[in-house]
C-alpha cells in the first residue's frame, strides 16, 4: 500500500497529513508563533538546584524555567563498561552555572520543557551523538547481516580516534557510502556551528533550532511506501525541493506542487478528520463507537457496541466490535497524538481466545506507529494499559482551550443549582450586613428560573430577611457566574 503526505502551508501555520489506505493516519500542526521546541539546543543557566527532587530548573529564555532531572544528565551515565554510579545532582550542578541542554519534551500544560544534557542531532540517515563513542543501530532494522554491514560502513567513514558516536536510522538501510558520508559531514558541520555559538552568546541563548515541520517531513516521515509529498504553496515547494536536493536527493522526485482549485485538505477530507479528532465520540463502521477522554494525567478510551447486533450471538457481536475498535484506537492515538498513560476499556470478553485475538490485533495495528510505546496484557479488571511517548502537545491541546463556561470540567451546574447557591449567599449576607436592598446579577437562564419555577422560594427569602431582592440580567455572564450587590 502506498502512502501520501499532504503539506498545507500558510503564513500562520504548517499542517501535515499522512494518508494511508485512503484515510488520514497522522496530523501534525506547527504554528509560526509557537513552533515546537523538542530537539532545540540551548545554552541555559541553572536557576535552582533541588536536591530533594534530584532535579534542577534551568533558564533557557522561555516564560517558564525548564526542568532537568539527574537521570537526564549525561555525566551520570555509565561509560566504557563501568558500573552505573548515580552522582547526586548537587555535586554536578550549581546555581548560576552555564549548561548546554537539549529539549526532549515540549512544555505541556503547566509543565515547563524537559531537558537533557545528552545532545543528539538528527540527520536523514544518522543521529549524531557528539558526547558518545559507540555506533548504535535502530531496532527496526532486524536483519542481523544488514545491521553488521551498516555498522562496518559507518565505522569505515569515522576515524577511530575521533570523538562522537552515531545511531543508524532505518532510512540508512539502502544508503550508499556517499550518502552516509554526506550525512556525517552535515552533522559534524552542525555540531561545529553549535559549539562555536557557545563561545559567542551568553546564557540563556538558543544555539540550534530543529528543522521546520515541512523540512522534518522529508527527514523523518518519508519512507519506501511514500508515493508523493504534495505541497500547496509554490514558494515552499521550491524551498523543499532545494532542501531535498541537498539532504535527501532520493526524495526530490516525489515532492510535487499541488495546483488544484480545491484546497488540498478538502480534496482528501482532512478538514473533516480534524473536526472528528476533536470529538469525544468516534463512530465505528459496524455501528459501535469509541469514547476518548483526555485528561492531564492519562487518557481513557471506552469501547461500546452501540447499534451493532449483526453477530451470530452476543459474544460474537462483542468480539467483532472489539476487533474493529482495536484498529480505530491505534489510528486515533496517531491522529490525536495522544501520549502518556492510556487505559483501554474494551467490552468485557469471557472467551480467553477472543481476548488474545483482540490484543494481537491491537499490537498489529500499532506497528505503523513509530512513536515509542508499550502495551500490557488484559488486567484482572479487563483493562488494557499502555504508554505512548509524549514529546509534543496533543492535537486537542494545540487547537483547543478549556471552555470558559465549565473551565474544562465538561459540565456546568444547572440553573436551579445556581439559584439555590444564590439564595444561600443572600441569607449569609443578610446576617452580616443591613443594606437597603439586595440586587442579584446573573445570566438570563438563572434570572428566568427565579422569575418562574423558583419565584416562590425567592419571595419567601425576601419575606424572611425583610429586604427587597431585585434581579438583573447580565448577558455576558456564563451560567455559573453571579454577583450579589448590596444597595
N, C-alpha and C positions, 0 to 999 in steps of 0.2 A: 504493500500500500504506500502511495506517495503522500508527502506532507507538503502543505503550502504555508508560507509565512507572509502575513499581511502587515505592512508598516504604514500607519496613518500618522502623518506629521503635520502639525500646525505650529505657529509661533509659540503658543502657550503650552503645548504638551505633545508627547510622542506616545502612541498606543500601538502595541504589537499583539497580534492574534495568531496562534498556531492552529491550523486547520488540519484535521486527520480524519479520514473516513467521512468527510462531509460535515463534521461537527467541530465546533470550537473546543479545543482541549486546554489551552492556556491563554491567559490575558496578562499583559504587562503594561503598566502605565507609568510614565515618568513625566512630571511636570517641570517646566523650565524654572519656576520659582522655588521648587523644593525637590531637587534631584536627590536620589538615594545616596547614602554615604558609605555603604558597605564596599570595602575594597580601597577606600581612600586612605592615604598615608599622611600623618600629621607629625609635626614636631610639637609635642604637648608639654605642659608644665604641671607637675604634681601639686595639687591644691591641698589635699589632705590624705594622710595615710591612716587607715582604720585597722589596727592590729586585731581587734576583737572579731572583725569580719574577714580578716586576711585579704583586704582589698584596698583600693585607693581611688580617689576621684581625681580625674585628670582634666585640665582645661585645654580644649583643642580649638577654642574660638567659637563655640556654639552657645546657645542660650543656657542650656543645662550642661553641667560638667559630665564628662563621660566616665564610665565605670571600668576598672581594671582589676580582675581577680588574680590572686597569686598563681593559680593554675595556668593562667594565660601569659605569664612572664616567661620568656624563652630561656632565661638563665637558670630557671628552676628545673628544666627538663634534663633527664639523664643523657649523657653523650658518650660516645665511644665505648658502649657496653658497660659503663659504670652503673652501679645500682642507684635507683632514684632516691634523692635526698631533698626533702621539702624544706627549703630555706624560708624562714619567716619573712613576710613582706616588709616588716620594719627594718630588716637588715639589708634589704635590696633597694628600697626607695626612701627618699626623704622629701619633706615639703620644700617646694621651690625648684626641685630638680627638673632639668630638661630631659625629655624622653621621646624617642621615635616610636610611634604607635600606629597600628592599623585598625580600622573599624571592621569588626567581624559581624556586628548586628546593628542595624539602624535603630535610632530612637523609636520606641514603640509605646504609645500611650503616655504614661507619666514617667517611663523609664528612659534614662539617657542612653546614649550609644554604648555598646560594649566593645572593649578594645583588646588587642593582643600586641605583645612586643615581638612576636614571631612574624616577620614580614614575608609575604608571598606576593609575587607579581605574575598575573596570568597572561600567557600568550595564547596563540591559536592552538599549538600542539603541546606546549610545555608550560609548567608552572615553575617559576624560578624562586628558590629559597636561599637568599644570599647568606644566611647565617648557618646553613646546614652544609653537609659534605656528601650525603648519600644520594643515590638516584633511585627514586621510587616509581612504581607503575600503577596506573589506575586499576582498581579491582574489576572494572568492567571488561578489561582485556583478559580473557580467561585462558586462551591458548598459551600453554607454557613455552612452546617453541617460539611463538610470536613475542612473548614477553622478553625472553632472553636475547632475541635478535634486536629488539628495540633498545634494550639496555646496553648492548655492545655498541650499537650505532652512536648512542649519546655519549658513552664513555670515550669513544674514539675522538669525538668532537670537543671534549672537555679535558684540558690538561690536568694531570693528576695532582699537581701542586697548586692548582687554582682553587680558591675558596668559593663555595657556592654549590648548592645541590639543586636537583630538578625532580619534578614529578611528571611522568609522561602521561599525557591525556589520551583519551580514546581517539581523538582526531588524528593522532600520530600513527595509527595502525598502517596506513598506506602511504605515509610520508617518505619522500626521498631524503638522502643525506643533505642535499642542498636546501630543502625545505626546513629541516631541523636546524641546520647551520644558520639560516636566515632568522629563525625564531630565537635562537640563542643570542645572536648579535643584537636583535631588537631588545630583548630582556636585559641584557647587560648594559646596553646604552641607557635604558630607562633607569636602571639602578644607579648608574654613574651620575645621572642627572639629579636623582633624589638625594644622594649623598652630598652633591655639590650645593644643593639648596639648603642643607642644614648649616653650611658654613656662612650663608648669606643672610638668612632670615632668622629673627628671634622667635622664641616660643611665646604664644601658640601661633603656628603657621601651617597652612596646607602645603604639603610637599609634592603630592601626586594625587590626581583625581582619576578615578576609574573611568573607563570609556563610557560614552553616552549609550542609552538604551539601543538606539539604532545600530551603533557600532558593535555592541555586545551581541546583537542578533547574529552577525557574521562570525563572531569569535566563539560564541557559546551554544547557539541554538541550531545552527545548520548541521545536518548530518547527511549520510548517504541517501536517506529516504526523502530528503528535501528536494522537491522538483522546481520550486520557484520562490523567490523573495520579491514580492510586489510592493513597490513604493509609490505612493500617490503624490509625492512632491518632486518636481523635476530638479530643483536645486539640490535637495538632499539625495536624490537618486544619483546625481553626478558625484556628490561627495562620497557616497557609499561605494560607488564604482571605483573611485580613486583609492579609497581605503582598502577595498578588496584586492585591487591590482597589486598593492604594495604588500599587504599582510596575508591575504587569503586568496591567492590567484586562482585556485581551483573552483572558487565560488563565483567569481566575477560574471561568468556567462549566465548564471541563474538569477542575478539581480536584474529585474526588469522594471520599467517605468509604467505604472498603470495610468492610462489616459482615457478611460471610460467616462461617460457622462454621469452615471450614478455614482454616489460616494462608495468608496471601496468597501467600507464596513457594512453598508446597506446591502451591497451585492451578495455578501456571504452571510447576511442576517446576524452580524456580530453585535449590532446595537441591541437587538432583542435578547441575545445571550447575556449581555451586560446587565440589562434590567432583570433578567431571570436570576442572575448570580447574586443579586441584592435582596432576593426574596427568601423568606424562611422556608417556603414550601417548594419542593422540586417534584413535579409530576413524573411518573413512570409511564411508559407506553401501555403497560398492561392495565392501568387504572389505579395502581397503587401510588404511593407517594413517600417522599423522604422529607423530614423536617430538620433543618440545620439551625442550631442555636449557638452563636459565638459569644463567649464572654472573655474577660481579660485572662482568667486562669486557664480555661480549657474550652474546647468545642464539643458539643454533644450532637450526635446525628441519630435520629429515630426513624425506623422503617415501619410503614403501615400498609396493610393490604388495600385499603380504600374500597373501590368498587370492583376489584378483580376477584372473580369467582369461577374462572374457567378451568381450574384444576379438576382432576378426577375425584379428589376428596379434599378435605380441609388441609391436611398435611401437605398435599401436593401443591395447593394454592400458596401456602406459606413458603414452601421451598422455592417455587418459581419466582415469587416476589423478592425473596432474599437474594437469589442469584442475579436478578435484574438490578437490584439495589446495589450490589457489590460493584458493578460497573459504573453505576451512576455516582456512587460515593467517591470512587477513585478519580473520576472526572471532575467532580465538584471540588475536591481537595486542590487540584491543579488550577482549576478555573478561578477559584476564590483565593488561592494562595494561602490556605489555612495551615497554621503551624502550631507547635507546642503539643500539649496533651490532647488527644482526640478520643472520645469514647463513642463506640458504635453500638447502638441498641437494635440489633436485628430482631425480627419477630421470633418468639421462642420456638425452638425446634426440639422435639423429643428424640428424633432419629439422629444417632451419632454420625451415620454416614452423610446425612444431609448437612450437618454442621461442618464436617470435614470438607465437603464439596464446596460449600459457601466460602469457607476460609481460603481454600485453594483458588477459587475464582477471584476473590479479593486480591490475593497476592499476585495473581496473573495480571489483573487489571492495573496493578500498581507498578508493573515492570517498566512502563514507559515514563514513569515519574523519576527524573534524575535527582530530585532532592533526597537527601539522606533521611531514612525513615526506618522504623521498626514496628512490627505487628505481633501482638501476643495471641495466644490461643483463647478460646472462649473461657471466660471466668465462671466461677460457681453460680453467679447471678445471670449467666447467659450474655454477658457483655464482652465485646472485643475492644481492648485498649491498644492504642497505637500512639506513636510520636512521629512528628514530621518536623524537620529542622526549619526554624523560622529565622530568616535573616532580613527580610523586608516586611513592610506593612502589608496586611491582607487587602484585598480589593475593597472590602467594605470600609476599612479604616481610611483608605485613600479617597474614596468617593463620597463618604457619608460622615455625619457628625451626630452626636446624641440629640434626640428630639427635645426641643425646648419645653414642650408641654410635660413630658414624662421623665426627662433627664436620663434617658437610656433605660428606664425600668421596663419599658414595653407595655405599660398600662398606667392609667391615671385613676385617681379616686373619683367616685361617682359624684354627681352634683348633690345628691342627698347627703353623702358623707361630708362634703364641704359645708353644707348648710348646718349640720349638727356641730361641726368644729366651730363655726362662726357663733352659733348660739352659746356654746360653752365659753368662748372667748369674751363675748359681750357680758355674760354673767360674771366672769372673772374680773373684768374691767370695772363693772358696776360696784363691786365690793371694795375696790381700791380708790376709785375716783367718783366725783359727783358732777358730771358735766350736765349741760342743759339738754343735750340730745346726742344719740349715737347714730352715726351715719356709716352704713356698710357699702364699701366699694367692692364690686365683684363682677365676674363675667356675666354675659347675658343669660346663659343657661342656669346659673346659680340664682340670679335675681328672679328669673321666671319660676323656678322651683319654689322660692319664698312667696311669690305672689299667688301661686296656685296650690300645690299639694301641701306645702309647709306653712301656709298663711296662718293657720290656727296656732301652731307652735310659736311662730314669731309674735303673734298677738298676745299669747299667754306670757311670753317672756317680758314684753313691754309692760303688761299689767303688773307683773311680779316686781320689776325693778322701778316701776312708776316713772319711767322715762320714755319719751317718744323714740322710735327706731325707724330711720328712713333708709331707703335703698337707692343706690346709684350705679348704673351700668358703666363699666369700663371696657370698651370694645377691644383694647389691646391686651387685656388680662387673659392668660390661659385659664383653663377650668379650675386649677388648684390654687390660683393666686387670689388673695383678697386683702383688704385693709379695713380697719375699723377706726374711724375718725371721731374724736371726742369734740363735740361742738360747744 
